[in-house]
């Protein structure tokens, strides 16, 4: 599968942004999807994950209530709705796919995702 993230940009603090990730190739509806982010000088960190059907979702504790992950299997898309953005949310955001579709709970570790998109930069100005 190939992943293409988009939707990043410059947003003011307190604003909202929706990231999109388009998947092509391997059957999207058989993949568990996740979002990660990375800021300069830091390791990539988990943001959110969503199960194959979209029924189950998990978020990083610090982002719970602020971000919402969703997917549309008919369109081969996964989304990350971000709200109440702060300067600390400035990062490159990556979508990723995992074949561990039966994992419970949903995986948060980077190593459990085997396909990555190129990343999209989100800059929050204060």
PERA-V511493 format. One record per pair of residues at least 4 apart in sequence whose ideal C-beta (glycine too) atoms are under 7 Angstrom apart, sorted by the first residue. I is the first residue (numbers start at 0). J is the second residue. Records with the same first field share a line. If there is no record, write none. Layout:
I->J  J
This chain:
0->22  23  24  25  27  30  96  114
1->23  24
2->20  22  94  96  114  115  116
3->20  21  116
4->18  20  92  93  94  116  117  118  119
5->19  119
6->16  17  18  19  119
7->18  92  119  120  121
8->16  121
9->122  124
10->14  16  84  123
11->124
12->84  85  86  123  124  125
13->83  84
14->84
15->81  82  84
16->81  84  121
17->78  79  80
18->78  79  92  119
19->76  78
20->76  77  94  116
21->75  76
22->27  75  96
23->75
25->30
27->72  75
28->51  72
29->51  100
30->51  96  97  98  100
31->48  50  51  97  99  100  102  105
32->48  49  70  77  94  96
33->47  48  95  97  112
34->46  47  68  79  92  93  94
35->43  44  45  46  93  95  109
36->43  44  46  90  91  92  93
37->41  43  90  91
38->89  90
43->93  109
44->59
45->59  107
46->59  62  66  79
47->56  57  58  62  66  68  79
48->57  68  105  106  107
49->53  56  68  69  70  77
50->54  55  105
51->100
53->69  70
55->105
56->68
57->104  105  107
58->62  63  66
62->66
65->81  82  83
66->79  80  81
67->80
68->77  78  79
69->78
70->76  77
71->76
77->94
79->92
81->88
84->88  123
85->123
86->123  125
88->121  123
89->121  122  123
90->121
91->118  119  120
92->118  119  121
93->115  116  118
94->116
95->112  114  115
96->112  113  114
97->106  111  112  113
98->113
99->106  111
102->106
106->111
